[in-house]
Each structure stands twice: as C-alpha cells, then as structure tokens.
Amino acid sequence: MSDQQPVREQRDTPEQRRRIATLLLKLSPLMFVLCYVLAAVQGARWQDSLLVAVAGIFLCLGAAGLYALRGSKSADDLYWINLLLRLLGR
C-alpha cells in the first residue's frame, strides 16, 4: 500500500467565483488611489502618478475578469502572464 493518498483538488463554486470577482471589482478604486498616492510620495510627476494608477486599476480589473472566467485555474494563467511580462521588461 502506498503511504500517499490521492490529493483532491478543491474546486471553487460559481458562487465563490462571483464573490471573489465582485470583491476585486470593489477594491479596484482603492487600488487606483493607492497606486496614485504611492507614486506621488516617491516624487513622480502627477502625469506619471496617474499613469501608474491607471495601470494598477486595469491590472485589478483584469484579474477580476480572469478569475470570473477561469476560477481557480486563473492562478496558472497569472503565473504565465507574469513570466511573459518579465521577459518583455528586459
């Protein structure tokens, strides 16, 4: 007998998906404000602070949409997106 038991993957329900996506959507204005303030505190011009804040809100909205569509499988997608962005940033 094997000591390892089969690992059951926890699947999220559509209700959990909806709640998490809604939470991400509700947090996106906070993400905008925090990104703007953090960029401004670091001495960025207001145009640059606004650009960082807009990028932050689009990333938050994108994460909400991806999670709403793919659920828990979206973590793998985010890994590949992160890897792609790191390669493009070099």
N, C-alpha and C positions, 0 to 999 in steps of 0.2 A: 504494500500500500504506500502511496505517496503521502508525504507529510504536507504537501502543498494542496490547498483547497482552491477550487476554481474561484477566480475573482469575478464577482458580479459587478458590472458597470452600473452605476446609478444613472438612470435616465431622468431628465427633467420633464416635467409635465407641461402641457401648453399653458396652464395657469401660472406655473413658476416662471416660464419664459416671458409671459406677458408682464408679470410683476417686476421682473428684473429689467426688462426693456423700458418699462414705464419709469422706474427709478433712475435709470441712466438718462432718460429724456428730461426728467425733472432736475437732475443735477447739472445738466449742460449749461444753464445760465450761471450757476455758481462757478463752473469751470471757466467760463468766459471772463468773469470778474477776477477770479484768482490769477489766471494767466496774465491779464492786463496789469494787475497790481504788481505781480512778481516781476514782470518785465520792466515796469516803470521804476520799481525800487532799485533795480540793478542799473538804472541810468539810461535806459533806452529812450529814444525819442517817442513821442506819442504815436506816430505812424507805425513805428516798429512794434510798439506795445500792442497796438490794435491788430497788426498782422499776426502776432503770436497768439492773441486771444481768439481771433477768428479760426486760426489753425487748430487751437485747442478745442473749440466748440465743434468743429467739423469732425475731429477725431472722436469726440464723445458721442456725437450723433451717429457716426459710422459704426462705432462699437455697439450702440443700441440696436441699430438696424441689423448688423451681422448676428447679434445674439438672438434677435427676434426671428430671424430666418433659419439659423442653423442650431440654435440651442447650445448645449454643452460642447458640441463639436467645433464651435467657433473658437475655442482656445487654441486648437491646432492651426486654424486659419490665421489667428493673430500672431502666432509664432512665425509662420511663413511670411506674413506681411512685414513683421519686424525685421526678419532676416533680409528681405528684399530692400527695405528702406536703409538698412545699414550698408548694404552693398552699393546702393545708389549714392549714399552720402560720402563715399570715399573718393 
